[in-house]
């Protein structure tokens, strides 16, 4: 019995020792650092949970050529949207100028509204029962106030007095016919009023536009380009007014509207050089007409004479100068005649352009300036519109003055 008990005790002690050794061995293993591995272990990035965004985009698994298949069978790869490049500004749409034929007739109502005072005043005076000396003096005053000028006024009054006395015309219709005939005689119906734009040689017609700044000279040059384009002519513009700020820009804008190219130079540059280049470009392009806008300074007559004379000489190296148009502001009256005299001394004026004839201008200036220079009025400006420059037609003008 004792032997059995002793055996059990010994067995329990052996088991306890074994368990204790296992525990100690396990603790020692936990405290030791892990053995270094010869191959590093890559830890894959954690997958985002549902509803969360991945911090970095995952790369699509690469496919072999066999897996991808032929190029035509590959799925299209989405490309990043291309950044839209700024579009170049569209060229301005070309305008179609109004035909010039009968343009003054179409503008007759506008002309009549501003000029009818002269005609109606004369008709009222001529219709009086007694045409005494006082009445004829009033007729003279009316004509002088309308800027007809002293010499033309005296001539018109004398002719009217003679015809009224001889013919005995007293009816309104007879007086209107009589006045119309005499005004047409003063204006001159035998003048050649066509703007010369055809050269006698194999070069473009060359037109030089002169006048004091402020008369509408550059605007008139641009409007004249519209008149010529409306008549089927090709035009090159020469911006030779280099002393007035933005004159070249203004002229170029007019040209772009109808497809006429503008030759220009630096501000303050040599006007003669630009005029020369403009004619040269006109010849190279086979243009029909070259219009040259010149400076309009009147500080000293000597400087003006030298400058315009130089422009004329340089242009004529290419060919003849076909037309020199003087632009006058019709509202300036007698001051305009002084300007006309100065320019007539500098260059050979061949035609006159009267601008602003629709405002406070007085119709008699047409008669006065023609008589002063001995050259015809060829164009008149009757407003601010681009097509308000019209060839001057004496009959339409007189009809607007005296009414129907």
Buried (B, 14 or more C-beta within 10 A) or exposed (E): EEEEEEEEEEEEEEEEEEEEEEEEEEEEEEEEEEEEEEEEEEEEEEEEEEEEEEEEEEEEEEEEEEEEEEEEEEEEEEEEEEEEEEEEEEEEEEBEBBEBEEBBBBBBEBBBEBBBBBBBBBBBBBEEEEBEEEBBEBBBEBBBBBBBBEEBBBBBBEBBEEBBEEEEBEEEEBBBEBBBEBBBEBBBEEBEBEBBBEBEEEBBBBBBBBBBBEBBBBBBBBBBBBBBBBBEBBBBBBBBBBBBEEBBEBBBEBBBBBBBBBBBBEEEBBBBBBBBBBBBBBBEEEBBBBBBBBBBBBEEEEEBBEBBEBBBEBBEEBBEBBBBBBBBBBBBBEEBBEBBEEBBEBBEBBBBBBBBBBEEBBBBBBBBBBBBBEBBBBBBBBBEEBBBBBBBBBEBBBBBBBEE
